[in-house]
Amino acid sequence: MTKMEVLFSVFGSEGLTIETKTFDDVRVKYRGQSIELEPQVLSWSLEACDSDLMAFFNEPVPEGIYNRGPISCVRPFVREELIS
C-alpha cells in the first residue's frame, strides 16, 4: 500500500461535512477501549487490500508484477462501536 485516504462520518449523517485531522489529533474508543487510531486503520486497510487481492484473479496467471488501481472499501460500524 503506497497511499491511503480515510474518511469517517457520524452515524446517520450524509458525510457532507469534511474536517481534516491527523491521527494525533483524534482520540478514539473502539468497542469501549481507548485505542491508537493509526495502527487500527492500517490493520483495517490491509484487510481491505487482502480481500481485494483475492478477488483479482479469476484464472491462473503467469508469475509477475501486476499494476493495480486504487481500491475502495467501506467498513461499517454498528452504533457506538467506534467513538471519537
mmCIF file of the N, C-alpha and C atoms, coordinates in Angstrom:
data_MODEL
# 
_entry.id   MODEL 
# 
loop_
_atom_site.group_PDB 
_atom_site.id 
_atom_site.type_symbol 
_atom_site.label_atom_id 
_atom_site.label_alt_id 
_atom_site.label_comp_id 
_atom_site.label_asym_id 
_atom_site.label_entity_id 
_atom_site.label_seq_id 
_atom_site.pdbx_PDB_ins_code 
_atom_site.Cartn_x 
_atom_site.Cartn_y 
_atom_site.Cartn_z 
_atom_site.occupancy 
_atom_site.B_iso_or_equiv 
_atom_site.pdbx_formal_charge 
_atom_site.auth_seq_id 
_atom_site.auth_comp_id 
_atom_site.auth_asym_id 
_atom_site.auth_atom_id 
_atom_site.pdbx_PDB_model_num 
ATOM 1   N N  . MET A 1 1  ? 0.860   -1.166  0.000   1.00 0.00 ? 1  MET A N  1 
ATOM 2   C CA . MET A 1 1  ? 0.000   0.000   0.000   1.00 0.00 ? 1  MET A CA 1 
ATOM 3   C C  . MET A 1 1  ? 0.907   1.231   0.000   1.00 0.00 ? 1  MET A C  1 
ATOM 4   N N  . THR A 1 2  ? 0.649   2.130   -0.916  1.00 0.00 ? 2  THR A N  1 
ATOM 5   C CA . THR A 1 2  ? 1.501   3.311   -1.032  1.00 0.00 ? 2  THR A CA 1 
ATOM 6   C C  . THR A 1 2  ? 0.831   4.596   -0.566  1.00 0.00 ? 2  THR A C  1 
ATOM 7   N N  . LYS A 1 3  ? -0.492  4.651   -0.628  1.00 0.00 ? 3  LYS A N  1 
ATOM 8   C CA . LYS A 1 3  ? -1.205  5.848   -0.220  1.00 0.00 ? 3  LYS A CA 1 
ATOM 9   C C  . LYS A 1 3  ? -2.550  5.430   0.344   1.00 0.00 ? 3  LYS A C  1 
ATOM 10  N N  . MET A 1 4  ? -3.007  6.160   1.355   1.00 0.00 ? 4  MET A N  1 
ATOM 11  C CA . MET A 1 4  ? -4.267  5.814   1.978   1.00 0.00 ? 4  MET A CA 1 
ATOM 12  C C  . MET A 1 4  ? -5.039  7.091   2.283   1.00 0.00 ? 4  MET A C  1 
ATOM 13  N N  . GLU A 1 5  ? -6.322  7.070   1.990   1.00 0.00 ? 5  GLU A N  1 
ATOM 14  C CA . GLU A 1 5  ? -7.213  8.164   2.356   1.00 0.00 ? 5  GLU A CA 1 
ATOM 15  C C  . GLU A 1 5  ? -8.336  7.554   3.177   1.00 0.00 ? 5  GLU A C  1 
ATOM 16  N N  . VAL A 1 6  ? -8.589  8.123   4.335   1.00 0.00 ? 6  VAL A N  1 
ATOM 17  C CA . VAL A 1 6  ? -9.604  7.593   5.236   1.00 0.00 ? 6  VAL A CA 1 
ATOM 18  C C  . VAL A 1 6  ? -10.631 8.669   5.528   1.00 0.00 ? 6  VAL A C  1 
ATOM 19  N N  . LEU A 1 7  ? -11.883 8.329   5.387   1.00 0.00 ? 7  LEU A N  1 
ATOM 20  C CA . LEU A 1 7  ? -12.969 9.247   5.702   1.00 0.00 ? 7  LEU A CA 1 
ATOM 21  C C  . LEU A 1 7  ? -13.874 8.592   6.733   1.00 0.00 ? 7  LEU A C  1 
ATOM 22  N N  . PHE A 1 8  ? -14.192 9.311   7.792   1.00 0.00 ? 8  PHE A N  1 
ATOM 23  C CA . PHE A 1 8  ? -15.149 8.851   8.795   1.00 0.00 ? 8  PHE A CA 1 
ATOM 24  C C  . PHE A 1 8  ? -16.338 9.794   8.759   1.00 0.00 ? 8  PHE A C  1 
ATOM 25  N N  . SER A 1 9  ? -17.514 9.259   8.967   1.00 0.00 ? 9  SER A N  1 
ATOM 26  C CA . SER A 1 9  ? -18.684 10.125  9.072   1.00 0.00 ? 9  SER A CA 1 
ATOM 27  C C  . SER A 1 9  ? -19.488 9.719   10.301  1.00 0.00 ? 9  SER A C  1 
ATOM 28  N N  . VAL A 1 10 ? -20.195 10.687  10.847  1.00 0.00 ? 10 VAL A N  1 
ATOM 29  C CA . VAL A 1 10 ? -21.008 10.476  12.032  1.00 0.00 ? 10 VAL A CA 1 
ATOM 30  C C  . VAL A 1 10 ? -22.198 9.595   11.668  1.00 0.00 ? 10 VAL A C  1 
ATOM 31  N N  . PHE A 1 11 ? -22.539 8.664   12.538  1.00 0.00 ? 11 PHE A N  1 
ATOM 32  C CA . PHE A 1 11 ? -23.660 7.767   12.304  1.00 0.00 ? 11 PHE A CA 1 
ATOM 33  C C  . PHE A 1 11 ? -24.923 8.575   12.000  1.00 0.00 ? 11 PHE A C  1 
ATOM 34  N N  . GLY A 1 12 ? -25.554 8.261   10.886  1.00 0.00 ? 12 GLY A N  1 
ATOM 35  C CA . GLY A 1 12 ? -26.774 8.951   10.499  1.00 0.00 ? 12 GLY A CA 1 
ATOM 36  C C  . GLY A 1 12 ? -26.561 10.200  9.665   1.00 0.00 ? 12 GLY A C  1 
ATOM 37  N N  . SER A 1 13 ? -25.303 10.635  9.509   1.00 0.00 ? 13 SER A N  1 
ATOM 38  C CA . SER A 1 13 ? -25.055 11.831  8.701   1.00 0.00 ? 13 SER A CA 1 
ATOM 39  C C  . SER A 1 13 ? -24.931 11.435  7.238   1.00 0.00 ? 13 SER A C  1 
ATOM 40  N N  . GLU A 1 14 ? -24.942 12.437  6.387   1.00 0.00 ? 14 GLU A N  1 
ATOM 41  C CA . GLU A 1 14 ? -24.753 12.185  4.963   1.00 0.00 ? 14 GLU A CA 1 
ATOM 42  C C  . GLU A 1 14 ? -23.284 12.316  4.569   1.00 0.00 ? 14 GLU A C  1 
ATOM 43  N N  . GLY A 1 15 ? -22.417 12.616  5.537   1.00 0.00 ? 15 GLY A N  1 
ATOM 44  C CA . GLY A 1 15 ? -20.982 12.722  5.277   1.00 0.00 ? 15 GLY A CA 1 
ATOM 45  C C  . GLY A 1 15 ? -20.588 13.905  4.415   1.00 0.00 ? 15 GLY A C  1 
ATOM 46  N N  . LEU A 1 16 ? -21.373 14.964  4.447   1.00 0.00 ? 16 LEU A N  1 
ATOM 47  C CA . LEU A 1 16 ? -21.107 16.117  3.588   1.00 0.00 ? 16 LEU A CA 1 
ATOM 48  C C  . LEU A 1 16 ? -20.097 17.087  4.186   1.00 0.00 ? 16 LEU A C  1 
ATOM 49  N N  . THR A 1 17 ? -19.957 17.098  5.505   1.00 0.00 ? 17 THR A N  1 
ATOM 50  C CA . THR A 1 17 ? -19.007 17.989  6.163   1.00 0.00 ? 17 THR A CA 1 
ATOM 51  C C  . THR A 1 17 ? -17.697 17.238  6.369   1.00 0.00 ? 17 THR A C  1 
ATOM 52  N N  . ILE A 1 18 ? -16.605 17.789  5.834   1.00 0.00 ? 18 ILE A N  1 
ATOM 53  C CA . ILE A 1 18 ? -15.303 17.128  5.934   1.00 0.00 ? 18 ILE A CA 1 
ATOM 54  C C  . ILE A 1 18 ? -14.353 18.014  6.723   1.00 0.00 ? 18 ILE A C  1 
ATOM 55  N N  . GLU A 1 19 ? -13.730 17.431  7.743   1.00 0.00 ? 19 GLU A N  1 
ATOM 56  C CA . GLU A 1 19 ? -12.699 18.106  8.536   1.00 0.00 ? 19 GLU A CA 1 
ATOM 57  C C  . GLU A 1 19 ? -11.423 17.286  8.408   1.00 0.00 ? 19 GLU A C  1 
ATOM 58  N N  . THR A 1 20 ? -10.309 17.939  8.130   1.00 0.00 ? 20 THR A N  1 
ATOM 59  C CA . THR A 1 20 ? -9.028  17.244  8.043   1.00 0.00 ? 20 THR A CA 1 
ATOM 60  C C  . THR A 1 20 ? -8.414  17.165  9.427   1.00 0.00 ? 20 THR A C  1 
ATOM 61  N N  . LYS A 1 21 ? -8.041  15.962  9.832   1.00 0.00 ? 21 LYS A N  1 
ATOM 62  C CA . LYS A 1 21 ? -7.404  15.721  11.132  1.00 0.00 ? 21 LYS A CA 1 
ATOM 63  C C  . LYS A 1 21 ? -6.205  14.806  10.924  1.00 0.00 ? 21 LYS A C  1 
ATOM 64  N N  . THR A 1 22 ? -5.241  14.893  11.818  1.00 0.00 ? 22 THR A N  1 
ATOM 65  C CA . THR A 1 22 ? -4.158  13.916  11.825  1.00 0.00 ? 22 THR A CA 1 
ATOM 66  C C  . THR A 1 22 ? -4.510  12.833  12.830  1.00 0.00 ? 22 THR A C  1 
ATOM 67  N N  . PHE A 1 23 ? -3.838  11.711  12.741  1.00 0.00 ? 23 PHE A N  1 
ATOM 68  C CA . PHE A 1 23 ? -4.088  10.639  13.700  1.00 0.00 ? 23 PHE A CA 1 
ATOM 69  C C  . PHE A 1 23 ? -3.807  11.109  15.123  1.00 0.00 ? 23 PHE A C  1 
ATOM 70  N N  . ASP A 1 24 ? -2.841  12.019  15.275  1.00 0.00 ? 24 ASP A N  1 
ATOM 71  C CA . ASP A 1 24 ? -2.507  12.527  16.610  1.00 0.00 ? 24 ASP A CA 1 
ATOM 72  C C  . ASP A 1 24 ? -3.591  13.438  17.178  1.00 0.00 ? 24 ASP A C  1 
ATOM 73  N N  . ASP A 1 25 ? -4.411  14.028  16.297  1.00 0.00 ? 25 ASP A N  1 
ATOM 74  C CA . ASP A 1 25 ? -5.472  14.935  16.740  1.00 0.00 ? 25 ASP A CA 1 
ATOM 75  C C  . ASP A 1 25 ? -6.707  14.210  17.274  1.00 0.00 ? 25 ASP A C  1 
ATOM 76  N N  . VAL A 1 26 ? -6.829  12.936  16.977  1.00 0.00 ? 26 VAL A N  1 
ATOM 77  C CA . VAL A 1 26 ? -8.082  12.221  17.238  1.00 0.00 ? 26 VAL A CA 1 
ATOM 78  C C  . VAL A 1 26 ? -7.913  11.247  18.399  1.00 0.00 ? 26 VAL A C  1 
ATOM 79  N N  . ARG A 1 27 ? -8.850  11.290  19.332  1.00 0.00 ? 27 ARG A N  1 
ATOM 80  C CA . ARG A 1 27 ? -8.917  10.320  20.430  1.00 0.00 ? 27 ARG A CA 1 
ATOM 81  C C  . ARG A 1 27 ? -10.117 9.424   20.157  1.00 0.00 ? 27 ARG A C  1 
ATOM 82  N N  . VAL A 1 28 ? -9.895  8.121   20.178  1.00 0.00 ? 28 VAL A N  1 
ATOM 83  C CA . VAL A 1 28 ? -10.931 7.185   19.742  1.00 0.00 ? 28 VAL A CA 1 
ATOM 84  C C  . VAL A 1 28 ? -11.106 6.054   20.736  1.00 0.00 ? 28 VAL A C  1 
ATOM 85  N N  . LYS A 1 29 ? -12.362 5.631   20.886  1.00 0.00 ? 29 LYS A N  1 
ATOM 86  C CA . LYS A 1 29 ? -12.675 4.401   21.615  1.00 0.00 ? 29 LYS A CA 1 
ATOM 87  C C  . LYS A 1 29 ? -13.281 3.431   20.620  1.00 0.00 ? 29 LYS A C  1 
ATOM 88  N N  . TYR A 1 30 ? -12.716 2.243   20.585  1.00 0.00 ? 30 TYR A N  1 
ATOM 89  C CA . TYR A 1 30 ? -13.206 1.179   19.711  1.00 0.00 ? 30 TYR A CA 1 
ATOM 90  C C  . TYR A 1 30 ? -13.643 0.019   20.593  1.00 0.00 ? 30 TYR A C  1 
ATOM 91  N N  . ARG A 1 31 ? -14.923 -0.289  20.509  1.00 0.00 ? 31 ARG A N  1 
ATOM 92  C CA . ARG A 1 31 ? -15.518 -1.346  21.345  1.00 0.00 ? 31 ARG A CA 1 
ATOM 93  C C  . ARG A 1 31 ? -15.249 -1.095  22.826  1.00 0.00 ? 31 ARG A C  1 
ATOM 94  N N  . GLY A 1 32 ? -15.338 0.186   23.200  1.00 0.00 ? 32 GLY A N  1 
ATOM 95  C CA . GLY A 1 32 ? -15.224 0.569   24.599  1.00 0.00 ? 32 GLY A CA 1 
ATOM 96  C C  . GLY A 1 32 ? -13.815 0.791   25.111  1.00 0.00 ? 32 GLY A C  1 
ATOM 97  N N  . GLN A 1 33 ? -12.797 0.512   24.307  1.00 0.00 ? 33 GLN A N  1 
ATOM 98  C CA . GLN A 1 33 ? -11.406 0.666   24.728  1.00 0.00 ? 33 GLN A CA 1 
ATOM 99  C C  . GLN A 1 33 ? -10.737 1.809   23.972  1.00 0.00 ? 33 GLN A C  1 
ATOM 100 N N  . SER A 1 34 ? -9.970  2.638   24.685  1.00 0.00 ? 34 SER A N  1 
ATOM 101 C CA . SER A 1 34 ? -9.186  3.684   24.011  1.00 0.00 ? 34 SER A CA 1 
ATOM 102 C C  . SER A 1 34 ? -8.119  3.017   23.162  1.00 0.00 ? 34 SER A C  1 
ATOM 103 N N  . ILE A 1 35 ? -7.989  3.469   21.920  1.00 0.00 ? 35 ILE A N  1 
ATOM 104 C CA . ILE A 1 35 ? -7.002  2.876   21.019  1.00 0.00 ? 35 ILE A CA 1 
ATOM 105 C C  . ILE A 1 35 ? -6.221  3.972   20.302  1.00 0.00 ? 35 ILE A C  1 
ATOM 106 N N  . GLU A 1 36 ? -5.078  3.589   19.756  1.00 0.00 ? 36 GLU A N  1 
ATOM 107 C CA . GLU A 1 36 ? -4.345  4.431   18.822  1.00 0.00 ? 36 GLU A CA 1 
ATOM 108 C C  . GLU A 1 36 ? -4.992  4.175   17.466  1.00 0.00 ? 36 GLU A C  1 
ATOM 109 N N  . LEU A 1 37 ? -5.475  5.215   16.823  1.00 0.00 ? 37 LEU A N  1 
ATOM 110 C CA . LEU A 1 37 ? -6.230  5.053   15.590  1.00 0.00 ? 37 LEU A CA 1 
ATOM 111 C C  . LEU A 1 37 ? -5.368  4.622   14.407  1.00 0.00 ? 37 LEU A C  1 
ATOM 112 N N  . GLU A 1 38 ? -4.166  5.152   14.286  1.00 0.00 ? 38 GLU A N  1 
ATOM 113 C CA . GLU A 1 38 ? -3.345  4.865   13.104  1.00 0.00 ? 38 GLU A CA 1 
ATOM 114 C C  . GLU A 1 38 ? -3.071  3.376   12.905  1.00 0.00 ? 38 GLU A C  1 
ATOM 115 N N  . PRO A 1 39 ? -2.597  2.629   13.909  1.00 0.00 ? 39 PRO A N  1 
ATOM 116 C CA . PRO A 1 39 ? -2.367  1.193   13.676  1.00 0.00 ? 39 PRO A CA 1 
ATOM 117 C C  . PRO A 1 39 ? -3.659  0.432   13.374  1.00 0.00 ? 39 PRO A C  1 
ATOM 118 N N  . GLN A 1 40 ? -4.769  0.868   13.968  1.00 0.00 ? 40 GLN A N  1 
ATOM 119 C CA . GLN A 1 40 ? -6.035  0.186   13.713  1.00 0.00 ? 40 GLN A CA 1 
ATOM 120 C C  . GLN A 1 40 ? -6.511  0.433   12.287  1.00 0.00 ? 40 GLN A C  1 
ATOM 121 N N  . VAL A 1 41 ? -6.374  1.672   11.802  1.00 0.00 ? 41 VAL A N  1 
ATOM 122 C CA . VAL A 1 41 ? -6.747  1.990   10.420  1.00 0.00 ? 41 VAL A CA 1 
ATOM 123 C C  . VAL A 1 41 ? -5.846  1.218   9.456   1.00 0.00 ? 41 VAL A C  1 
ATOM 124 N N  . LEU A 1 42 ? -4.561  1.113   9.764   1.00 0.00 ? 42 LEU A N  1 
ATOM 125 C CA . LEU A 1 42 ? -3.651  0.342   8.926   1.00 0.00 ? 42 LEU A CA 1 
ATOM 126 C C  . LEU A 1 42 ? -4.107  -1.119  8.858   1.00 0.00 ? 42 LEU A C  1 
ATOM 127 N N  . SER A 1 43 ? -4.491  -1.678  9.991   1.00 0.00 ? 43 SER A N  1 
ATOM 128 C CA . SER A 1 43 ? -4.977  -3.058  10.022  1.00 0.00 ? 43 SER A CA 1 
ATOM 129 C C  . SER A 1 43 ? -6.231  -3.227  9.163   1.00 0.00 ? 43 SER A C  1 
ATOM 130 N N  . TRP A 1 44 ? -7.202  -2.317  9.322   1.00 0.00 ? 44 TRP A N  1 
ATOM 131 C CA . TRP A 1 44 ? -8.419  -2.376  8.502   1.00 0.00 ? 44 TRP A CA 1 
ATOM 132 C C  . TRP A 1 44 ? -8.085  -2.232  7.028   1.00 0.00 ? 44 TRP A C  1 
ATOM 133 N N  . SER A 1 45 ? -7.126  -1.361  6.703   1.00 0.00 ? 45 SER A N  1 
ATOM 134 C CA . SER A 1 45 ? -6.741  -1.138  5.305   1.00 0.00 ? 45 SER A CA 1 
ATOM 135 C C  . SER A 1 45 ? -6.096  -2.378  4.704   1.00 0.00 ? 45 SER A C  1 
ATOM 136 N N  . LEU A 1 46 ? -5.238  -3.024  5.460   1.00 0.00 ? 46 LEU A N  1 
ATOM 137 C CA . LEU A 1 46 ? -4.607  -4.249  4.967   1.00 0.00 ? 46 LEU A CA 1 
ATOM 138 C C  . LEU A 1 46 ? -5.635  -5.355  4.753   1.00 0.00 ? 46 LEU A C  1 
ATOM 139 N N  . GLU A 1 47 ? -6.643  -5.429  5.632   1.00 0.00 ? 47 GLU A N  1 
ATOM 140 C CA . GLU A 1 47 ? -7.732  -6.388  5.430   1.00 0.00 ? 47 GLU A CA 1 
ATOM 141 C C  . GLU A 1 47 ? -8.448  -6.109  4.115   1.00 0.00 ? 47 GLU A C  1 
ATOM 142 N N  . ALA A 1 48 ? -8.706  -4.839  3.819   1.00 0.00 ? 48 ALA A N  1 
ATOM 143 C CA . ALA A 1 48 ? -9.384  -4.468  2.569   1.00 0.00 ? 48 ALA A CA 1 
ATOM 144 C C  . ALA A 1 48 ? -8.510  -4.819  1.361   1.00 0.00 ? 48 ALA A C  1 
ATOM 145 N N  . CYS A 1 49 ? -7.215  -4.555  1.465   1.00 0.00 ? 49 CYS A N  1 
ATOM 146 C CA . CYS A 1 49 ? -6.298  -4.885  0.364   1.00 0.00 ? 49 CYS A CA 1 
ATOM 147 C C  . CYS A 1 49 ? -6.236  -6.393  0.147   1.00 0.00 ? 49 CYS A C  1 
ATOM 148 N N  . ASP A 1 50 ? -6.144  -7.159  1.224   1.00 0.00 ? 50 ASP A N  1 
ATOM 149 C CA . ASP A 1 50 ? -6.115  -8.622  1.110   1.00 0.00 ? 50 ASP A CA 1 
ATOM 150 C C  . ASP A 1 50 ? -7.385  -9.143  0.460   1.00 0.00 ? 50 ASP A C  1 
ATOM 151 N N  . SER A 1 51 ? -8.519  -8.611  0.868   1.00 0.00 ? 51 SER A N  1 
ATOM 152 C CA . SER A 1 51 ? -9.796  -9.037  0.303   1.00 0.00 ? 51 SER A CA 1 
ATOM 153 C C  . SER A 1 51 ? -9.866  -8.709  -1.181  1.00 0.00 ? 51 SER A C  1 
ATOM 154 N N  . ASP A 1 52 ? -9.399  -7.524  -1.551  1.00 0.00 ? 52 ASP A N  1 
ATOM 155 C CA . ASP A 1 52 ? -9.407  -7.115  -2.957  1.00 0.00 ? 52 ASP A CA 1 
ATOM 156 C C  . ASP A 1 52 ? -8.454  -7.976  -3.772  1.00 0.00 ? 52 ASP A C  1 
ATOM 157 N N  . LEU A 1 53 ? -7.304  -8.304  -3.217  1.00 0.00 ? 53 LEU A N  1 
ATOM 158 C CA . LEU A 1 53 ? -6.327  -9.126  -3.932  1.00 0.00 ? 53 LEU A CA 1 
ATOM 159 C C  . LEU A 1 53 ? -6.915  -10.492 -4.253  1.00 0.00 ? 53 LEU A C  1 
ATOM 160 N N  . MET A 1 54 ? -7.651  -11.077 -3.319  1.00 0.00 ? 54 MET A N  1 
ATOM 161 C CA . MET A 1 54 ? -8.222  -12.396 -3.539  1.00 0.00 ? 54 MET A CA 1 
ATOM 162 C C  . MET A 1 54 ? -9.280  -12.360 -4.640  1.00 0.00 ? 54 MET A C  1 
ATOM 163 N N  . ALA A 1 55 ? -9.881  -11.218 -4.876  1.00 0.00 ? 55 ALA A N  1 
ATOM 164 C CA . ALA A 1 55 ? -10.908 -11.097 -5.905  1.00 0.00 ? 55 ALA A CA 1 
ATOM 165 C C  . ALA A 1 55 ? -10.310 -10.776 -7.278  1.00 0.00 ? 55 ALA A C  1 
ATOM 166 N N  . PHE A 1 56 ? -9.020  -10.548 -7.343  1.00 0.00 ? 56 PHE A N  1 
ATOM 167 C CA . PHE A 1 56 ? -8.384  -10.088 -8.573  1.00 0.00 ? 56 PHE A CA 1 
ATOM 168 C C  . PHE A 1 56 ? -8.279  -11.170 -9.632  1.00 0.00 ? 56 PHE A C  1 
ATOM 169 N N  . PHE A 1 57 ? -7.858  -12.369 -9.261  1.00 0.00 ? 57 PHE A N  1 
ATOM 170 C CA . PHE A 1 57 ? -7.583  -13.411 -10.238 1.00 0.00 ? 57 PHE A CA 1 
ATOM 171 C C  . PHE A 1 57 ? -8.757  -14.374 -10.369 1.00 0.00 ? 57 PHE A C  1 
ATOM 172 N N  . ASN A 1 58 ? -9.318  -14.470 -11.582 1.00 0.00 ? 58 ASN A N  1 
ATOM 173 C CA . ASN A 1 58 ? -10.388 -15.423 -11.850 1.00 0.00 ? 58 ASN A CA 1 
ATOM 174 C C  . ASN A 1 58 ? -9.845  -16.708 -12.455 1.00 0.00 ? 58 ASN A C  1 
ATOM 175 N N  . GLU A 1 59 ? -8.608  -16.673 -12.910 1.00 0.00 ? 59 GLU A N  1 
ATOM 176 C CA . GLU A 1 59 ? -7.979  -17.843 -13.507 1.00 0.00 ? 59 GLU A CA 1 
ATOM 177 C C  . GLU A 1 59 ? -6.482  -17.742 -13.254 1.00 0.00 ? 59 GLU A C  1 
ATOM 178 N N  . PRO A 1 60 ? -5.755  -18.838 -13.391 1.00 0.00 ? 60 PRO A N  1 
ATOM 179 C CA . PRO A 1 60 ? -4.305  -18.791 -13.168 1.00 0.00 ? 60 PRO A CA 1 
ATOM 180 C C  . PRO A 1 60 ? -3.641  -17.787 -14.116 1.00 0.00 ? 60 PRO A C  1 
ATOM 181 N N  . VAL A 1 61 ? -2.668  -17.068 -13.593 1.00 0.00 ? 61 VAL A N  1 
ATOM 182 C CA . VAL A 1 61 ? -1.921  -16.089 -14.389 1.00 0.00 ? 61 VAL A CA 1 
ATOM 183 C C  . VAL A 1 61 ? -0.436  -16.337 -14.199 1.00 0.00 ? 61 VAL A C  1 
ATOM 184 N N  . PRO A 1 62 ? 0.364   -15.921 -15.169 1.00 0.00 ? 62 PRO A N  1 
ATOM 185 C CA . PRO A 1 62 ? 1.808   -16.110 -15.018 1.00 0.00 ? 62 PRO A CA 1 
ATOM 186 C C  . PRO A 1 62 ? 2.360   -15.276 -13.864 1.00 0.00 ? 62 PRO A C  1 
ATOM 187 N N  . GLU A 1 63 ? 3.446   -15.751 -13.326 1.00 0.00 ? 63 GLU A N  1 
ATOM 188 C CA . GLU A 1 63 ? 4.123   -15.014 -12.266 1.00 0.00 ? 63 GLU A CA 1 
ATOM 189 C C  . GLU A 1 63 ? 4.569   -13.670 -12.810 1.00 0.00 ? 63 GLU A C  1 
ATOM 190 N N  . GLY A 1 64 ? 4.482   -12.651 -11.993 1.00 0.00 ? 64 GLY A N  1 
ATOM 191 C CA . GLY A 1 64 ? 4.912   -11.334 -12.437 1.00 0.00 ? 64 GLY A CA 1 
ATOM 192 C C  . GLY A 1 64 ? 4.387   -10.240 -11.553 1.00 0.00 ? 64 GLY A C  1 
ATOM 193 N N  . ILE A 1 65 ? 4.615   -9.021  -11.953 1.00 0.00 ? 65 ILE A N  1 
ATOM 194 C CA . ILE A 1 65 ? 4.143   -7.862  -11.221 1.00 0.00 ? 65 ILE A CA 1 
ATOM 195 C C  . ILE A 1 65 ? 2.989   -7.270  -12.017 1.00 0.00 ? 65 ILE A C  1 
ATOM 196 N N  . TYR A 1 66 ? 1.884   -7.050  -11.342 1.00 0.00 ? 66 TYR A N  1 
ATOM 197 C CA . TYR A 1 66 ? 0.687   -6.541  -11.987 1.00 0.00 ? 66 TYR A CA 1 
ATOM 198 C C  . TYR A 1 66 ? 0.310   -5.200  -11.373 1.00 0.00 ? 66 TYR A C  1 
ATOM 199 N N  . ASN A 1 67 ? 0.109   -4.209  -12.218 1.00 0.00 ? 67 ASN A N  1 
ATOM 200 C CA . ASN A 1 67 ? -0.314  -2.893  -11.732 1.00 0.00 ? 67 ASN A CA 1 
ATOM 201 C C  . ASN A 1 67 ? -1.765  -2.971  -11.296 1.00 0.00 ? 67 ASN A C  1 
ATOM 202 N N  . ARG A 1 68 ? -2.032  -2.408  -10.147 1.00 0.00 ? 68 ARG A N  1 
ATOM 203 C CA . ARG A 1 68 ? -3.394  -2.397  -9.615  1.00 0.00 ? 68 ARG A CA 1 
ATOM 204 C C  . ARG A 1 68 ? -3.818  -0.961  -9.403  1.00 0.00 ? 68 ARG A C  1 
ATOM 205 N N  . GLY A 1 69 ? -5.059  -0.694  -9.665  1.00 0.00 ? 69 GLY A N  1 
ATOM 206 C CA . GLY A 1 69 ? -5.601  0.630   -9.394  1.00 0.00 ? 69 GLY A CA 1 
ATOM 207 C C  . GLY A 1 69 ? -5.962  0.746   -7.923  1.00 0.00 ? 69 GLY A C  1 
ATOM 208 N N  . PRO A 1 70 ? -6.440  1.904   -7.523  1.00 0.00 ? 70 PRO A N  1 
ATOM 209 C CA . PRO A 1 70 ? -6.848  2.080   -6.122  1.00 0.00 ? 70 PRO A CA 1 
ATOM 210 C C  . PRO A 1 70 ? -8.071  1.232   -5.806  1.00 0.00 ? 70 PRO A C  1 
ATOM 211 N N  . ILE A 1 71 ? -8.193  0.857   -4.557  1.00 0.00 ? 71 ILE A N  1 
ATOM 212 C CA . ILE A 1 71 ? -9.387  0.134   -4.127  1.00 0.00 ? 71 ILE A CA 1 
ATOM 213 C C  . ILE A 1 71 ? -10.183 1.034   -3.186  1.00 0.00 ? 71 ILE A C  1 
ATOM 214 N N  . SER A 1 72 ? -11.432 0.742   -3.079  1.00 0.00 ? 72 SER A N  1 
ATOM 215 C CA . SER A 1 72 ? -12.309 1.480   -2.178  1.00 0.00 ? 72 SER A CA 1 
ATOM 216 C C  . SER A 1 72 ? -13.019 0.465   -1.296  1.00 0.00 ? 72 SER A C  1 
ATOM 217 N N  . CYS A 1 73 ? -13.081 0.745   -0.030  1.00 0.00 ? 73 CYS A N  1 
ATOM 218 C CA . CYS A 1 73 ? -13.716 -0.170  0.906   1.00 0.00 ? 73 CYS A CA 1 
ATOM 219 C C  . CYS A 1 73 ? -14.483 0.635   1.945   1.00 0.00 ? 73 CYS A C  1 
ATOM 220 N N  . VAL A 1 74 ? -15.681 0.211   2.236   1.00 0.00 ? 74 VAL A N  1 
ATOM 221 C CA . VAL A 1 74 ? -16.468 0.818   3.299   1.00 0.00 ? 74 VAL A CA 1 
ATOM 222 C C  . VAL A 1 74 ? -16.504 -0.168  4.452   1.00 0.00 ? 74 VAL A C  1 
ATOM 223 N N  . ARG A 1 75 ? -16.097 0.285   5.617   1.00 0.00 ? 75 ARG A N  1 
ATOM 224 C CA . ARG A 1 75 ? -16.153 -0.559  6.802   1.00 0.00 ? 75 ARG A CA 1 
ATOM 225 C C  . ARG A 1 75 ? -17.206 0.020   7.726   1.00 0.00 ? 75 ARG A C  1 
ATOM 226 N N  . PRO A 1 76 ? -18.413 -0.550  7.691   1.00 0.00 ? 76 PRO A N  1 
ATOM 227 C CA . PRO A 1 76 ? -19.468 -0.008  8.551   1.00 0.00 ? 76 PRO A CA 1 
ATOM 228 C C  . PRO A 1 76 ? -19.250 -0.398  10.016  1.00 0.00 ? 76 PRO A C  1 
ATOM 229 N N  . PHE A 1 77 ? -19.648 0.484   10.888  1.00 0.00 ? 77 PHE A N  1 
ATOM 230 C CA . PHE A 1 77 ? -19.582 0.228   12.322  1.00 0.00 ? 77 PHE A CA 1 
ATOM 231 C C  . PHE A 1 77 ? -21.001 0.240   12.866  1.00 0.00 ? 77 PHE A C  1 
ATOM 232 N N  . VAL A 1 78 ? -21.268 -0.625  13.825  1.00 0.00 ? 78 VAL A N  1 
ATOM 233 C CA . VAL A 1 78 ? -22.554 -0.559  14.491  1.00 0.00 ? 78 VAL A CA 1 
ATOM 234 C C  . VAL A 1 78 ? -22.529 0.652   15.426  1.00 0.00 ? 78 VAL A C  1 
ATOM 235 N N  . ARG A 1 79 ? -23.694 1.125   15.798  1.00 0.00 ? 79 ARG A N  1 
ATOM 236 C CA . ARG A 1 79 ? -23.771 2.300   16.653  1.00 0.00 ? 79 ARG A CA 1 
ATOM 237 C C  . ARG A 1 79 ? -22.943 2.084   17.925  1.00 0.00 ? 79 ARG A C  1 
ATOM 238 N N  . GLU A 1 80 ? -22.135 3.072   18.245  1.00 0.00 ? 80 GLU A N  1 
ATOM 239 C CA . GLU A 1 80 ? -21.275 3.119   19.438  1.00 0.00 ? 80 GLU A CA 1 
ATOM 240 C C  . GLU A 1 80 ? -20.103 2.133   19.406  1.00 0.00 ? 80 GLU A C  1 
ATOM 241 N N  . GLU A 1 81 ? -19.828 1.506   18.261  1.00 0.00 ? 81 GLU A N  1 
ATOM 242 C CA . GLU A 1 81 ? -18.651 0.639   18.169  1.00 0.00 ? 81 GLU A CA 1 
ATOM 243 C C  . GLU A 1 81 ? -17.373 1.467   18.098  1.00 0.00 ? 81 GLU A C  1 
ATOM 244 N N  . LEU A 1 82 ? -17.428 2.605   17.370  1.00 0.00 ? 82 LEU A N  1 
ATOM 245 C CA . LEU A 1 82 ? -16.287 3.496   17.236  1.00 0.00 ? 82 LEU A CA 1 
ATOM 246 C C  . LEU A 1 82 ? -16.737 4.893   17.603  1.00 0.00 ? 82 LEU A C  1 
ATOM 247 N N  . ILE A 1 83 ? -16.090 5.470   18.624  1.00 0.00 ? 83 ILE A N  1 
ATOM 248 C CA . ILE A 1 83 ? -16.480 6.788   19.133  1.00 0.00 ? 83 ILE A CA 1 
ATOM 249 C C  . ILE A 1 83 ? -15.258 7.668   19.199  1.00 0.00 ? 83 ILE A C  1 
ATOM 250 N N  . SER A 1 84 ? -15.380 8.907   18.696  1.00 0.00 ? 84 SER A N  1 
ATOM 251 C CA . SER A 1 84 ? -14.257 9.841   18.837  1.00 0.00 ? 84 SER A CA 1 
ATOM 252 C C  . SER A 1 84 ? -14.692 11.003  19.708  1.00 0.00 ? 84 SER A C  1 
# 
